[in-house]
Amino acid sequence: MDDKKIIINVGRQLGSGGLVIAKRLAEDFGCNFYDRELLNLAAKESGFSEKFFEQNDEKKGFFRMLFHMHTPFVSDNNFYNNKLSQESLFQFQSDAIRKAAAAHSCVFVGRCADYVLRDFKNTVSVFVTANLDERIARICKRHGCDEAEAKKIIENKEGARASYYNYYTGKQWGHSTSYDLCINSSILGMDGTVEFIKEFIRKKLEIGL
């Protein structure tokens, strides 16, 4: 692999194995990995606490809540002196994403990174799906719940992710036109999916060719 910087953006259905796949891509390509780590970066950029970002992670229009609740997570100085809007927390997170991408090779999971970094060179955007029965099984194991509860978790969290992505990007979450590659991890399995994506990335970015 040559020395040029690469950016890999991974969207994923809940329970698809997308997070594990993203971590393996980061390891194999020598990239910095960002999932929840972005919340800490965004908090540092904004002056808000990381806990506030965690509570509102990948939720559309969450900033409206700030004006209707008591929150200990925002200092009076930041609250009144900055020109805050509904989009401010998204903007802080986007700034953190761009800053990280400008500094080194990265793998980003979710949080509209593919849209935020749309003008960056050497980027690949991937969306990972899986068969519903496999996804339900993974969520059951992860949360220690039955299939009905797992299905409810999937529907609720994916609904939030889709609304967030669609709202901020103007694109459609999970739709093939929004990504360079959409892949079902159930077909090739985790190892096979990782290798397939790696080969796709090498060819798209002309790495080692």
Helices and strands as residue ranges (DSSP letters): E 7-12, H 18-29, E 32-34, H 37-46, H 50-55, G 62-68, H 76-81, H 88-103, E 106-109, H 113-116, E 123-129, H 132-143, H 147-169, G 176-178, E 181-184, H 185-205
